[in-house]
Amino acid sequence: MATLNSTASRSHRKIALIIGNQHYIRSEDRLRHCINDADDLSSVLRNIKFQVKTAHDLTKSQMVSTISAFSETIVDGDLVMFYFSGHGYHINGRTYLAHVDDDLIKSDEDVEDYCTCVERTLHQLRQKNRSFVTVFILDCCRVHYPKNKKQRKAKLEDISLHTMEVPHGSYVVFACSPNQIASDGDITERNGLFAKHLLKHIAKPNKDITQLFRTVANGVCIESKQKQKPIRMDGLMRLEHISLNEKPVTVHSASSTRPSSRIKISSTTTAKPAVIPPTTTTIKDQQTQNKMKKHSTC
C-alpha cells in the first residue's frame, strides 16, 4: 500500500484575500448577499488550510491599503487567491471594482479615479508570486449605473465585466459572460448564484482547478437557464495537477489486493492435513470396524 501526493499545491502555502462590498452609499446599488458570500467562502477556505484575510464594505482608500497589505505578505511559490463580491465596471478597455463610497461616481472618468483597476491589482499580486499560481475570482458582474440618469441608457457596458488579458501563472474567473447580469441571489437564499455553486465545490479534495471551475460554471448555467454563464481564463500554462484542497491518495498495490495463487510452507512448520468433517457414511463404517474389532482374535 503506497501514499501518493499529486504535485505542487500540497507543498505550497495557501493564502487568500476575500472582499465583500454590499452596503453601497447609493441605495439603488445596495446588494443582498456579498458579505455572506465573502464570509462563507472564507470559512470554507480556512477549513482547507488557507490563511485568509476577509474584508467588508471597503471605501477607495481602504481597498487600496487592504490589497497593498495583502500583497506584501505574498512569498514567491504561494498559492494565492483573490475574491471580490460587489459591483464592477468595464471602461475604456479596463475592468474596475467599485468601492462602497460610490456616490463619488458620476461619469466614466470618475470610475477610473474612484474604483480599483482589476488588471493593475492582478499584476500587483503576480509581481510577488511569479513561480506559482494566482486564482482571481470576480463575482461582480452586477448592474451598476452611473448616478447621472442621462447616461444610464448608454451604459450597457457597465452591466457586465469584459474579458481581459490574463498574465502567465493566473487563473481568472468571471461570474458571468459579457453583456450578462450576475444574479445576486433570491431574497430567500443565503448566497448569490455563483457563490452558491462555488461553495458547493471548492473544497472537494484533489479536484484540479480547471475541472472545479468548469463544474461551477456548468451548475450556474443550468440553474439560471443559460442566463448567466461564468467564463474562465486560463493563463497557467502548467502541465501538473493544481488543486485547492490537495489530499494524499492511498494506492493499493496489485500484490496486496490480488489473492496469491501459490501457498508457501515454512521449512520449520509441518503442514497438517485438512480435517474433513465425518459424513453419515464414514460414521457407519467406523461403527462396523469397532464391531469387527470386538469379535476378532489375535
C-alpha positions in Angstrom: 0.0 0.0 0.0 1.5 3.3 -1.0 0.6 7.0 -0.5 0.9 9.4 -3.4 0.8 13.2 -3.4 -0.1 14.9 -6.7 2.2 17.9 -7.4 2.6 21.2 -6.0 -0.3 22.6 -4.2 0.2 20.3 -1.2 3.7 21.7 -0.6 2.8 25.4 -1.1 1.5 27.9 1.4 -2.1 28.9 0.6 -3.3 32.5 1.2 -6.5 34.4 0.2 -7.9 37.9 0.3 -11.7 37.8 0.3 -13.7 41.0 -0.1 -17.5 41.6 0.0 -18.8 45.0 -0.8 -22.5 45.1 -0.1 -23.7 48.3 1.6 -23.1 50.9 -1.1 -23.9 54.5 -0.3 -26.3 54.9 -3.2 -29.3 52.9 -2.1 -30.1 51.7 -5.6 -26.7 49.9 -5.7 -27.0 48.0 -2.4 -26.8 44.2 -2.7 -28.1 41.3 -0.7 -25.5 38.6 -0.4 -22.0 39.9 -0.8 -21.0 39.8 2.8 -22.4 36.3 3.3 -20.6 35.2 0.1 -17.3 36.5 1.4 -17.8 35.1 4.9 -18.9 31.7 3.8 -16.1 31.4 1.3 -13.6 32.5 3.9 -14.8 29.8 6.3 -14.5 27.0 3.7 -11.0 28.1 2.7 -9.9 28.1 6.3 -11.1 24.6 6.6 -8.8 23.5 3.8 -5.8 25.2 5.3 -5.8 28.6 3.6 -4.6 31.7 5.6 -7.5 34.1 4.9 -7.9 37.9 5.2 -11.6 38.9 4.9 -12.8 42.5 4.4 -16.3 44.0 4.1 -17.6 47.3 2.6 -14.3 48.9 1.7 -14.0 52.5 0.6 -11.5 53.6 -2.0 -8.7 54.2 0.5 -9.5 51.0 2.5 -9.4 48.9 -0.7 -6.0 50.3 -1.7 -4.5 49.7 1.7 -6.0 46.3 2.1 -4.8 45.0 -1.2 -1.4 46.5 -0.7 -1.0 45.0 2.8 -2.1 41.6 1.5 0.4 41.7 -1.5 3.2 42.4 1.0 2.5 39.0 2.7 2.9 37.1 -0.5 6.0 34.9 -0.9 7.0 33.5 -4.3 5.7 30.0 -4.6 2.4 30.7 -2.6 -0.9 29.5 -3.9 -2.7 32.9 -3.9 -6.5 33.5 -4.2 -8.3 36.9 -4.6 -12.1 37.0 -4.5 -14.3 40.1 -4.8 -18.1 40.2 -4.5 -19.8 43.5 -5.3 -20.2 45.9 -8.3 -17.9 46.2 -11.3 -17.3 48.4 -14.3 -15.6 48.0 -17.7 -14.5 51.4 -19.0 -12.1 52.1 -21.9 -10.9 48.6 -22.1 -10.2 48.1 -18.4 -12.1 46.4 -15.6 -12.8 48.1 -12.3 -14.1 47.1 -8.8 -16.5 49.5 -7.1 -16.0 50.7 -3.5 -18.9 51.4 -1.2 -18.4 55.2 -1.4 -19.9 55.1 -4.9 -21.6 58.4 -4.5 -18.4 59.9 -6.0 -19.0 58.1 -9.3 -20.9 60.4 -11.7 -19.1 59.7 -15.0 -16.7 57.4 -16.8 -13.8 59.5 -15.7 -14.9 59.1 -12.1 -14.8 55.3 -12.4 -11.2 55.4 -13.4 -10.4 57.8 -10.5 -12.5 56.2 -7.7 -12.5 52.5 -8.5 -9.8 49.8 -8.2 -8.4 48.6 -11.5 -8.5 44.8 -11.8 -5.7 44.5 -14.3 -3.4 46.6 -12.0 -4.4 44.6 -8.9 -3.7 41.2 -10.6 -0.4 42.5 -11.8 0.4 43.6 -8.3 -0.3 40.2 -6.8 1.6 38.4 -9.6 4.7 40.5 -9.1 5.3 38.7 -5.7 4.4 35.3 -6.9 6.0 34.6 -10.3 6.7 30.9 -9.9 3.3 29.5 -8.8 -0.5 30.1 -9.2 -2.8 33.1 -8.6 -6.5 32.4 -8.7 -8.6 35.6 -9.3 -12.4 35.3 -8.9 -14.6 38.3 -9.8 -18.2 37.8 -8.6 -19.2 41.2 -9.6 -21.0 41.2 -13.0 -23.9 43.2 -11.5 -25.7 46.2 -12.8 -24.1 49.4 -11.6 -25.5 52.6 -13.2 -23.8 56.0 -13.2 -25.5 58.5 -10.9 -26.4 60.7 -13.9 -29.7 59.3 -15.3 -29.0 60.6 -18.8 -26.0 58.3 -19.1 -27.9 55.1 -18.0 -29.2 54.0 -21.4 -25.7 54.3 -22.8 -24.1 52.3 -20.1 -24.9 48.7 -21.2 -21.1 48.2 -21.0 -21.3 48.5 -17.2 -23.8 45.6 -16.9 -21.0 43.1 -17.1 -17.3 42.8 -16.9 -15.5 42.0 -20.1 -12.7 39.6 -20.8 -9.1 40.8 -20.3 -5.5 39.7 -21.0 -4.5 37.1 -18.3 -0.9 37.2 -17.0 1.1 34.0 -17.1 0.5 32.0 -13.9 -3.0 33.3 -13.4 -6.4 31.7 -13.5 -9.2 34.3 -13.8 -12.9 33.6 -13.3 -15.8 36.0 -14.0 -19.2 35.2 -12.6 -20.9 35.7 -16.0 -20.1 36.5 -19.6 -20.0 39.9 -21.2 -23.4 41.6 -21.5 -25.0 39.4 -18.9 -26.1 40.2 -15.3 -24.9 38.0 -12.5 -27.7 37.1 -10.1 -27.4 38.5 -6.6 -29.5 35.5 -5.5 -33.1 35.1 -4.4 -34.0 37.0 -1.2 -34.7 33.7 0.5 -31.2 32.4 -0.3 -28.1 33.0 1.8 -25.7 33.4 -1.2 -25.6 34.7 -4.7 -26.0 32.2 -7.5 -22.3 32.0 -8.5 -21.1 31.9 -4.8 -23.7 29.2 -4.1 -22.1 26.8 -6.6 -18.6 27.9 -5.8 -19.1 27.0 -2.1 -20.6 23.6 -3.1 -17.5 22.5 -5.0 -14.4 24.5 -3.9 -13.3 22.2 -1.1 -13.6 18.9 -3.0 -10.3 17.0 -2.5 -7.8 16.7 -5.3 -10.0 18.4 -7.9 -8.0 20.2 -10.5 -8.9 23.9 -10.6 -9.8 23.8 -14.3 -12.3 21.0 -13.6 -13.5 22.7 -10.4 -14.5 25.9 -12.1 -15.9 24.1 -15.2 -18.2 22.3 -12.8 -19.2 25.6 -11.0 -19.9 27.2 -14.4 -22.0 24.3 -15.5 -24.1 24.5 -12.4 -24.7 28.2 -12.7 -25.6 27.8 -16.4 -28.2 25.1 -15.6 -29.8 26.8 -12.7 -30.0 30.2 -14.5 -31.3 28.5 -17.6 -28.3 29.9 -19.6 -29.0 33.5 -18.5 -25.7 33.5 -16.6 -22.6 31.8 -18.0 -19.4 32.2 -16.0 -16.3 32.5 -18.0 -12.8 31.2 -17.2 -9.4 32.4 -18.5 -6.5 30.1 -18.0 -3.1 31.6 -18.0 -1.4 28.8 -16.0 0.4 27.1 -18.9 1.2 24.3 -16.5 1.0 20.5 -17.1 0.8 19.4 -13.5 -2.3 19.0 -11.4 -3.2 22.0 -9.3 -5.8 21.6 -6.5 -7.1 24.0 -3.9 -7.5 21.1 -1.5 -4.7 18.6 -2.0 -5.0 15.3 -0.1 -2.7 12.3 -0.1 -4.1 9.4 -2.2 -3.7 5.8 -0.9 -2.9 3.4 -3.7 -3.2 -0.4 -3.0 -0.5 -2.4 -4.9 -1.6 -5.3 -7.0 0.0 -7.9 -4.7 -1.9 -6.6 -1.7 -5.3 -6.8 -3.4 -5.0 -10.0 -5.5 -5.0 -13.4 -3.7 -1.9 -15.4 -4.2 -2.1 -18.5 -6.5 0.5 -20.4 -4.5 0.8 -21.4 -0.8 4.2 -21.3 0.8 5.0 -23.6 3.7 7.8 -22.7 6.1 10.6 -25.2 6.5 10.1 -25.1 10.2 6.4 -25.8 10.1 4.8 -29.1 9.3 1.7 -28.8 7.2 -1.3 -30.6 8.7 -3.7 -32.4 6.5 -7.1 -30.8 6.3 -9.7 -32.2 8.7 -12.8 -33.4 6.8 -16.0 -33.5 8.8 -17.4 -37.0 9.1 -20.3 -37.8 6.9 -23.1 -40.3 7.6 -21.3 -43.0 5.6 -17.9 -42.7 7.5 -19.7 -42.9 10.8 -21.4 -46.2 9.8 -18.1 -47.5 8.6 -16.4 -46.7 11.9 -19.2 -48.5 13.8 -18.7 -51.6 11.6 -15.0 -51.5 12.2 -15.5 -51.4 16.0 -17.8 -54.4 15.9 -15.2 -56.3 13.9 -12.5 -55.4 16.4 -14.6 -56.8 19.3 -15.1 -60.1 17.5 -11.6 -60.6 16.1 -8.8 -62.7 17.7 -5.1 -62.3 17.5 
